[in-house]
């Protein structure tokens, strides 16, 4: 099929983009990478009256670093994060996750912020954002606001963005020295969405877990941070027993749905396996780094 008729405009500034969104509201769609939106338009599941292309908008590109955070502009592509090289374990986590996002042509155009705005429950970046409680930055007619990931994802393909607001960037906390990161996912083919995916970051102190984050993709109707599983590990030695218990709890926190090739028990089993694997590898890496300091 071909898209339904729509108007197209490419404003040069954030202010003009917000003005257009205020004028057209739910009749408008924003185009950054377009890797999901254009498919939906082609099948006429999305029929915007106007398509607002933000690729020429000044100030939406680039990664900005400060001592506490990394800010990704709304036009930072998946491929940019595949090559991230700034001095923080967050960059290593970007490099681990990015190659699992679709194929190279899609990574060259699709954006990190666009993935969060689309809010697919199986999206890898959404799980990372949930794990680290990233903040989504928005600009609307009444100014700017930030929405933490815990309040951003409201359901499948549903977020806290208002129709007259533009996503301008995403801010993530830097992880700091001594933090080890891991990512793993399971899917039927390379082109498939993940049946389950896990993001983990771990930091040790005196051989015990001082800080940990666990993010789950395709484990519920929104990406999850497994806070109960994290609580199991805090203050414990990162050995097989506590890690196995945390993985079991993470599987219980998940609320997956049945899919044609994956029953609910199977998907819980996969999530537990991936959590256990990622936690074990991250804890070993963190311990090795601490021993070498």
N, C-alpha and C positions, 0 to 999 in steps of 0.2 A: 504494500500500500504506500501511498504518498501522504505527506502531512496535509492537514487541512490548511486553508488559506490563513496567513498571518502577516502582520506588519513586522518590519525589522528596523531596529535603530541601534546605533553604536555610539553612545554618549562618551565624551572625553573625560568626565569628572565624576567623582562620587556624588557631589551635590546634584548634578543633572540626573544621574541614575536614580537617586532617591526621589527626586521630583517626579520622574516617570513612573516609579513604583507607586507613589502616592496618587497619581492621576489614574492609573489603570488597575491597581489593586490585584485581586485574584485573577484578573484577565491577563496578567503579565507573567512571563517566565524569564529567568535570568540565565544567560548562556556564558559559561566560563570555558570548561572543557567540553561539555555537551555529550560525554560518552554514554550517559544514561538517558538524558533528556531527549536527545535526537531520536533514539530508538523508540521511546514512548510516543513521540510525535509521529514518527513514521507509521506506527500501528494505530495511531489516532486514539491512544489511551490518554494522551495529553493534547489539548487543543487550545493553546494560548492564542489570544487575539493579537498579542504583540510579543516579540522576542527581543529582549534587551541584552545585547552583546557587550560584556564588560572587559573584553580583552584589550581595548584601547584606553581604559580608565587609568589615569595616572595614580601611582601610589599603592597599587594592589599587588605588586610583585616583590619578591625577595624575602630572605630570612634575616630578621634582626635579633641580635643577641644582647641580653643584659646579664648581670651576675645571677639573677634568679630564674630567668625564663628565656625561651626562644619563641619569637613571634613569626608565624608563617603568614605571609600575605595571601589574600584570597586567590591569587593566580599562581601560587607555588604548585608546580606539577609533581605528579608521582615520581617522574624521572629525576627531578631536582633532589628529592629525598633519597633516591637510590644512590646518589653521588654525594650525599651530605658528609662533610669532613670537619665540622667544628669540634672543638675540644670538650666533649662531654659524652657520656654513655648514651644520651638521647640520640645523638647522631648515629651511633652504632645500632640502636634499635630501629631507627628509620631505615638503615641499610638492610637490616634483617627482614623487615616487613615488606618493603617496596617491591622486591622481585616477585612476590606472590600476588600482586595486584594485576590481574588480567594479562595482557600481552604488551610488548614494547610500544607498538603504535598508540595503544590506549594510554600507557603510562606517559607518553610524550605529550599528551594533550589534557588528560584528566587531572583534576586538582584535589589536593588534600581537603580544602575547605568545601569543595563541591561534594566530596564523599560524605562529609558530615551533614551537609545540607540535604542530600538525598536520603540519608538515614536508612540504608538497607541493613537489616539485622545481621547479615552475614559479612558486612564490609570489614576488612581488616583494620582500616584506619579508625573506624568507629569504636572498635574494641580497644585500640590503643588510647583513644581519647577518653573512653570511659575509665580505663585503668588509671590514668594519670590525672583524671578530672580536669581535662583541658577546658579553657574558657573560649567560647565563641564570641567574637566581637561583631557588633551590629551597629549600623548607622541608619537612623530613620528620621522622619520629619521633626521629631522632638529631641534629637541629639543621639548620643552614643550610649550603648549599654553592653555589658558582658554577661553571658549566660554560661554557668558551669555545665560540664557534660552531664552531670547527674540530673539537671533540670532541662537539658536541651532535647534529649530523645524522649518523645512522648508516645511513640508507637512506630510500627513499620511505615517508613516514608513520611513520618510526621514529626515536626520539630516545634520548638518554641518561637521560631521566627514569625513575625507578623507580616502580612502581605505588603506593607509599605516599607519594610526594612531590607537592607542589603548586608550580607555577610562580607565584612571587610578583612577579616583575618582570624587566626586561631592562635591562642597563646598556651604554651605547654611549659610545665616546670622543668628546669634543668635537673638532672639526676645526681650529679656530683661524683667526686672521686670515690672509688670503692663499690660503686653500684654495678652489678652484673645484670645483663638483660638477655632474654631468650624469647623466641617466637616459634610456634609450630602450628600447622593446620593439616586437616585431613579432608580430601575431596576426591571425587570419583575420577575426574580427569583434570588436566591443567587448566582447561577452559571453564570448568565448573565453579560455581560458588562453593565456598568451604562448607562442608557439613558441620564442622566445628573448627574453631581456631582459638589459640591461647597466647596472650601476651603476659610476660612476667618480668618484673624488676625486683632485685633483692640486694639489700645491703646488710652486712654483718658488723657486729661490734663484740669483741672478746669472744669470738666463735659462736655467737648467738645472733638470731635474726633481730636486727634493730628496726628494719623498715622493709616492707614488701608490698607490691601491688600485683594483682592478678586480674586481667581483663579477658572476657569470654565473648566470642563472636558466634552468632547463630545458635545461641543457647537459650534465647527467649525472644519476645517480640521487640526487644530493644537490646543493644549491647549491654553487658553486665560487668560490673566490678564485683568480684567475689569477696565481699568484705568479711563474711563469716569465716571463709577459708583463710584469709589473711590473719584474722585474730587468733586462729589456732597456732600460727607460727611465731607470733611476736614473743620475744624473750626465750624461745626454745632453741636448742641446738638443731641445726638444719640437717638432721639425720633421716634415715629411711622411715622411721616410725612417725614423727611429726609430719613429714612430707606426705606420706601415704594418707594420714588422717586429714590433712588439708585438702588433698585431691578428692577424697571421699566427700567432704563437706561441699566442695565446689560443685561436684556433680549433683548434690542435693539442692543447692541454691539455684541451679539451672532449671529452666522450665521450657525445654524444647518441644517442638511439635513433630508429629509423624510426617515423614516425607516418603516418596515412592521407594527410595532405595535405602532408607534408614528409619528404623523404628525408634521410638522414644528410649527404650532400654539401651539400644545400641549407641545412640547418640550420647547418652549419659556416660556409657562406658568409654567412648572415644574422648569425651571431655576430661574425664578423670585420668585417663592414660596420658593425654597431652599435658595436663597440669602437673602430674607427677614427673614426667620427663623434663619439662621446662624448669620446674623448681629444683630438681636434682642437679641439672647442668648449671643453672645460674648460681646455686649455692656453692658448688664445687669451684666455679670460676671466681666467685667473690672470696672464697677461702684462699685460693691460690694467689690472688692479687694481694690479699692482706699479708700472706706469708712472705711475699717478695718486697714488701715495703720496707 
